[in-house]
Amino acid sequence: MVSNKNRLYIALYPSGATGGATPEERQYHWGFLVGPKAEKSKEVPGTRYHVKNSIVTGWNYEELSLRDVQNTTTLLARLLIAKIEDDERLKEVFRTTPLVQNDPNWRCRTWVEQV
């Protein structure tokens, strides 16, 4: 039996954040990418899951369909961490992991760790 289950990656992007007590901790934006096992075509569709902080609304969860999960805008690195056994369960975990508002120590990296 051939297995072609989706794969889960941790993704790093430049954050654009500057300053603060520990700027090295804020150097990267963390999130997840999900894509197929087989990446033989030029463009491989997938999804980005991450949280973003807005001055107006605070932390927000976002799911974004991608035309090419291998090469998203500003992607610095992606690290394969798992073969996904249950896509719907993973989405439920992403969607229900709490977002902590008004805590200057809580970041996108914290959310990734908690997921």
One Martini backbone bead per residue (centre of mass of N, CA, C, O) as a GRO file, in nm:
protein
  115
    1MET     BB    1   0.095   0.038   0.025
    2VAL     BB    2   0.052   0.366  -0.057
    3SER     BB    3   0.179   0.664   0.095
    4ASN     BB    4   0.019   1.015   0.078
    5LYS     BB    5   0.056   1.187   0.316
    6ASN     BB    6   0.065   1.455   0.466
    7ARG     BB    7   0.278   1.727   0.560
    8LEU     BB    8   0.461   1.870   0.838
    9TYR     BB    9   0.569   2.209   0.891
   10ILE     BB   10   0.804   2.427   0.989
   11ALA     BB   11   0.801   2.787   0.960
   12LEU     BB   12   1.021   3.053   0.841
   13TYR     BB   13   1.021   3.409   0.886
   14PRO     BB   14   1.047   3.723   0.862
   15SER     BB   15   0.920   3.963   1.091
   16GLY     BB   16   1.016   4.286   1.123
   17ALA     BB   17   1.103   4.303   1.403
   18THR     BB   18   1.201   4.545   1.652
   19GLY     BB   19   1.343   4.537   1.929
   20GLY     BB   20   1.349   4.503   2.252
   21ALA     BB   21   1.476   4.293   2.489
   22THR     BB   22   1.458   4.032   2.262
   23PRO     BB   23   1.518   4.041   1.935
   24GLU     BB   24   1.600   3.743   1.863
   25GLU     BB   25   1.307   3.627   1.927
   26ARG     BB   26   1.181   3.834   1.684
   27GLN     BB   27   1.314   3.755   1.399
   28TYR     BB   28   1.080   3.538   1.370
   29HIS     BB   29   0.827   3.376   1.191
   30TRP     BB   30   0.587   3.139   1.295
   31GLY     BB   31   0.477   2.820   1.147
   32PHE     BB   32   0.272   2.629   0.922
   33LEU     BB   33   0.299   2.356   0.689
   34VAL     BB   34   0.096   2.196   0.432
   35GLY     BB   35   0.172   1.896   0.239
   36PRO     BB   36   0.263   1.682   0.021
   37LYS     BB   37   0.472   1.429  -0.031
   38ALA     BB   38   0.454   1.488  -0.327
   39GLU     BB   39   0.712   1.701  -0.516
   40LYS     BB   40   0.714   1.699  -0.863
   41SER     BB   41   0.612   1.964  -0.919
   42LYS     BB   42   0.652   2.295  -0.955
   43GLU     BB   43   0.373   2.312  -0.807
   44VAL     BB   44   0.271   2.292  -0.450
   45PRO     BB   45   0.005   2.258  -0.279
   46GLY     BB   46  -0.116   2.436   0.023
   47THR     BB   47  -0.085   2.530   0.380
   48ARG     BB   48  -0.113   2.801   0.605
   49TYR     BB   49  -0.040   2.819   0.963
   50HIS     BB   50  -0.119   3.105   1.174
   51VAL     BB   51  -0.017   3.388   1.371
   52LYS     BB   52  -0.127   3.731   1.417
   53ASN     BB   53  -0.032   4.068   1.495
   54SER     BB   54  -0.250   4.336   1.586
   55ILE     BB   55  -0.311   4.646   1.695
   56VAL     BB   56  -0.627   4.623   1.676
   57THR     BB   57  -0.689   4.281   1.728
   58GLY     BB   58  -0.450   4.117   1.768
   59TRP     BB   59  -0.460   3.793   1.784
   60ASN     BB   60  -0.463   3.580   1.482
   61TYR     BB   61  -0.596   3.333   1.297
   62GLU     BB   62  -0.452   3.155   0.999
   63GLU     BB   63  -0.562   3.043   0.675
   64LEU     BB   64  -0.360   2.959   0.375
   65SER     BB   65  -0.366   2.918   0.053
   66LEU     BB   66  -0.126   2.757  -0.165
   67ARG     BB   67   0.037   2.716  -0.461
   68ASP     BB   68   0.340   2.698  -0.308
   69VAL     BB   69   0.491   2.532  -0.040
   70GLN     BB   70   0.804   2.557  -0.123
   71ASN     BB   71   0.758   2.890  -0.217
   72THR     BB   72   0.709   3.133  -0.027
   73THR     BB   73   0.688   3.431   0.076
   74THR     BB   74   0.983   3.471   0.265
   75LEU     BB   75   1.090   3.196   0.292
   76LEU     BB   76   1.351   3.043   0.478
   77ALA     BB   77   1.215   2.779   0.623
   78ARG     BB   78   1.160   2.415   0.632
   79LEU     BB   79   1.045   2.158   0.867
   80LEU     BB   80   1.013   1.835   0.896
   81ILE     BB   81   0.786   1.665   1.150
   82ALA     BB   82   0.533   1.514   0.987
   83LYS     BB   83   0.291   1.276   0.948
   84ILE     BB   84  -0.040   1.290   0.857
   85GLU     BB   85  -0.318   1.111   0.984
   86ASP     BB   86  -0.526   1.374   1.059
   87ASP     BB   87  -0.636   1.654   0.920
   88GLU     BB   88  -0.883   1.740   1.096
   89ARG     BB   89  -0.743   1.727   1.371
   90LEU     BB   90  -0.525   1.935   1.313
   91LYS     BB   91  -0.718   2.172   1.259
   92GLU     BB   92  -0.844   2.167   1.539
   93VAL     BB   93  -0.587   2.236   1.691
   94PHE     BB   94  -0.530   2.503   1.558
   95ARG     BB   95  -0.821   2.639   1.619
   96THR     BB   96  -0.803   2.572   1.958
   97THR     BB   97  -0.561   2.721   2.017
   98PRO     BB   98  -0.481   2.954   2.220
   99LEU     BB   99  -0.500   3.307   2.239
  100VAL     BB  100  -0.284   3.552   2.375
  101GLN     BB  101  -0.363   3.843   2.523
  102ASN     BB  102  -0.175   4.094   2.666
  103ASP     BB  103   0.120   3.942   2.616
  104PRO     BB  104   0.451   4.019   2.552
  105ASN     BB  105   0.553   3.697   2.558
  106TRP     BB  106   0.354   3.634   2.337
  107ARG     BB  107   0.387   3.428   2.041
  108CYS     BB  108   0.406   3.249   1.758
  109ARG     BB  109   0.600   3.046   1.890
  110THR     BB  110   0.413   2.969   2.120
  111TRP     BB  111   0.192   2.847   1.947
  112VAL     BB  112   0.362   2.627   1.817
  113GLU     BB  113   0.434   2.487   2.084
  114GLN     BB  114   0.131   2.429   2.170
  115VAL     BB  115   0.057   2.257   1.914
   0.00000   0.00000   0.00000
